Amino acid sequence: MIAKITPESPGANTDVEIVLQSFSIDLDDAVIAWYEDGVKKIEGPARKTYTFRTGQAGKSMRVAVTITWGTIIAEKVFVVNPADVDLVWEASTYTPAIYKGKAPISPGSTVLITAIPSFVSEAGGKLPASDLVYTWERDFSTLHSQSGKGKRTLAIEMKGRSETTVKLSVREASGALSASNKIILRPTNPVLRFYEEHPLLGTKYERALGPNFVLRSEENTLRTEPYGMYSSGEPLMYKWLVDGRDAIEHQESRNLITVRKEKESKGRSTLSLTVSNPSKFLTVLGQLIVSFGE
């Protein structure tokens, strides 16, 4: 009797399907009963397919099937000890220190992926992550040099703006336990955000400016934050323009600019900024219309 189990290496809390095949027993004419840990779950003619759900990682299950065909009685037992592995990624791109979200992936950036396995032996002990064997794939090609025992982290560089599929297979040295998982990494273009600098309160991160900013005092200092920009250890290049002309750089930082208006003057100016990483051919543009005297 042949049994096809899908998936082959069930994880924790996963639906599993068992399909029976036989060349010696007519399964369509047989009475088939299925049991989980000794408890009968279903019985009937031609019950060739059975679906069940695994429990937590390390909680083994004993699934048995009994086939009665005339005077022939056959039995088969499946022991499922589910393992699981989670994947956590972190992009080496810029976000402000107080930003609570995850740093976005940008073209050319480096992404660090860490595997968090949950493997429990039949004796109930958790297997150390360093004892497991990891096989990493990128876009369905095995990364041999980055795979092996204890290699639970993977650093990859994003290639342009194309999405990347990363798959990981983890197994115990004997092969008795295994698990797999995959993630899809999608790069997005960096985004510039403008914020007002308050002389006492600091950067007013609670509200981004744009597309228009009204200059109500004689001067204001503005800050820009290039969310998702990848610096790769090199300084980013900032180029400020006011109405298409070069602006005077701020003395303290390149991501600050002070805008002023002459007394009694009225009008609008276009403040533009280009932030670039030449080594990665990565550029992000931002623009703000500054109104004054209104």
WOFEN-V586359 format. One record per residue. BURIAL is b if it has 24 or more other ideal C-beta (glycine too) atoms within 12 Angstrom, else e. Layout:
((BURIAL) (BURIAL))
This chain:
((b) (e) (b) (e) (b) (e) (e) (e) (b) (b) (b) (b) (e) (b) (e) (b) (e) (b) (e) (b) (e) (b) (e) (e) (b) (e) (b) (e) (e) (b) (b) (b) (b) (b) (b) (b) (e) (e) (e) (e) (e) (e) (e) (e) (e) (e) (b) (b) (e) (b) (e) (b) (e) (b) (b) (e) (b) (b) (b) (b) (b) (e) (b) (b) (b) (b) (b) (e) (e) (e) (e) (e) (e) (b) (e) (b) (e) (b) (e) (b) (b) (b) (b) (b) (b) (b) (b) (e) (b) (e) (b) (b) (b) (b) (b) (e) (e) (e) (e) (e) (e) (e) (b) (b) (b) (b) (b) (b) (b) (b) (b) (b) (b) (b) (b) (b) (b) (b) (b) (b) (e) (e) (e) (e) (e) (e) (b) (e) (b) (e) (e) (b) (b) (b) (b) (b) (b) (b) (e) (e) (e) (e) (b) (e) (e) (b) (b) (e) (e) (e) (b) (b) (b) (b) (e) (b) (e) (b) (e) (e) (e) (e) (e) (b) (e) (b) (b) (b) (b) (b) (b) (b) (e) (e) (e) (e) (b) (b) (b) (b) (b) (b) (b) (e) (b) (e) (b) (b) (b) (b) (b) (b) (b) (b) (b) (b) (b) (e) (e) (e) (e) (e) (b) (e) (e) (e) (e) (b) (b) (e) (e) (e) (b) (e) (b) (e) (e) (e) (e) (b) (b) (b) (b) (b) (b) (b) (b) (b) (b) (b) (b) (e) (e) (e) (e) (b) (e) (b) (b) (b) (e) (b) (e) (e) (e) (e) (b) (e) (e) (e) (e) (e) (e) (e) (b) (b) (b) (b) (b) (e) (b) (e) (e) (e) (e) (e) (e) (e) (b) (e) (b) (b) (b) (b) (b) (b) (b) (e) (e) (b) (e) (b) (b) (b) (e) (b) (b) (b) (b) (b) (e) (b) (e) (e))
